Amino acid sequence: MVARKKEYDMFGLLKSLVVSTPQQKLIKARDKQYEVALKFQRSGNLREYARIINEISAMDQQIAAYDSPDKV
């Protein structure tokens, strides 16, 4: 039985490397938005920069919701 459990753990590890979770997808999208925001800031387009930063803060809240356990 112990060998079987290790086998499942190995498959779980491989699956986690290949398949991304919704939280990982949000983090990846947030990082791309940071790059876009940086370009807008450097070019002086501060309105677009502020809009992107607001989107990033919304993504941060969604990511934090994945981290916190449901307290119902």
Order of alpha helices (4+ residues) and beta strands (2+ residues): alpha-alpha-alpha
